[in-house]
Amino acid sequence: MDEDALAEELRRSIGELVRAVRAVDTMPPGEAAILGFLDRDGALTTADLARLRGVTHQSAAKSVKDLSAAGLVRGEPHPGDGRKLLLRLTDAGRSRL
């Protein structure tokens, strides 16, 4: 097989792989970003996540609600402010990420 044919076969194979991954991975980018922040930075509040993502608190709260319902993040009382929740990545969330 010559180099051009090999390059074309590789391009085709990578294209098939990318299409297959996109078909399976349906997580919205904002939710994936939240999982990434929690993985890298540890526990954060919804306000922290909104600031990091550059979105409104309401937008971040909706994503957090969806992630919580899916069991990918969990909230726990904030040690310094009982009105707030600290969000943590669950094992399922880390696997999903």
C-alpha positions in Angstrom: 0.0 0.0 0.0 1.5 3.4 -1.0 1.6 6.4 1.3 -1.4 8.2 -0.3 -3.6 5.1 0.0 -2.6 4.6 3.6 -3.3 8.3 4.4 -6.7 8.0 2.8 -7.5 4.9 4.8 -6.4 6.6 8.0 -8.5 9.7 7.2 -11.6 7.5 6.6 -11.0 5.5 9.8 -10.6 8.6 11.9 -13.8 10.1 10.4 -15.7 7.0 11.3 -14.4 7.1 14.9 -15.3 10.8 15.3 -18.8 10.1 14.0 -19.3 7.2 16.3 -18.2 9.2 19.3 -20.4 12.1 18.5 -23.4 9.7 18.1 -22.8 8.3 21.6 -21.7 11.4 23.5 -24.8 13.6 23.8 -23.9 15.6 26.9 -24.3 19.3 26.4 -21.0 21.2 26.4 -22.0 23.3 29.4 -22.6 20.2 31.5 -19.3 18.7 30.4 -17.6 21.9 31.4 -19.1 21.8 34.8 -17.9 18.2 35.3 -14.4 19.3 34.1 -14.3 22.2 36.6 -15.4 20.0 39.5 -12.8 17.4 38.5 -10.0 19.9 38.3 -10.9 22.3 41.0 -12.7 20.2 43.6 -15.9 21.2 45.3 -17.5 24.5 44.0 -20.7 26.4 44.5 -23.2 27.0 41.6 -22.1 30.7 41.8 -18.5 29.6 41.3 -19.4 27.5 38.3 -21.4 30.3 36.8 -18.4 32.6 37.1 -16.0 30.1 35.7 -18.2 29.4 32.7 -19.1 33.0 32.2 -22.9 32.3 32.3 -25.7 33.4 34.5 -26.4 31.8 37.9 -29.7 30.5 36.5 -28.0 28.8 33.5 -25.4 27.1 35.8 -28.2 26.1 38.2 -30.2 24.4 35.4 -27.1 22.4 34.3 -26.3 21.5 38.0 -29.9 20.3 38.4 -29.7 18.1 35.4 -26.3 16.7 36.4 -27.6 16.0 40.0 -30.7 14.2 38.6 -28.4 12.0 36.6 -26.3 11.3 39.6 -23.2 12.9 38.2 -22.8 15.6 40.9 -23.9 15.8 44.5 -24.4 18.7 46.8 -23.3 18.9 50.4 -23.7 21.8 52.9 -21.1 24.5 52.6 -19.1 24.6 55.8 -18.9 28.3 56.0 -22.3 29.3 54.8 -25.3 27.2 55.5 -27.3 28.8 52.7 -25.0 27.4 50.0 -24.2 23.9 48.6 -20.8 22.7 47.6 -21.0 20.5 44.5 -18.8 17.5 44.1 -18.2 15.2 41.2 -19.5 11.6 41.9 -17.8 8.5 40.8 -20.4 8.2 38.0 -19.6 11.8 37.0 -15.9 11.1 36.8 -16.6 8.0 34.7 -18.9 10.0 32.4 -16.3 12.8 32.1 
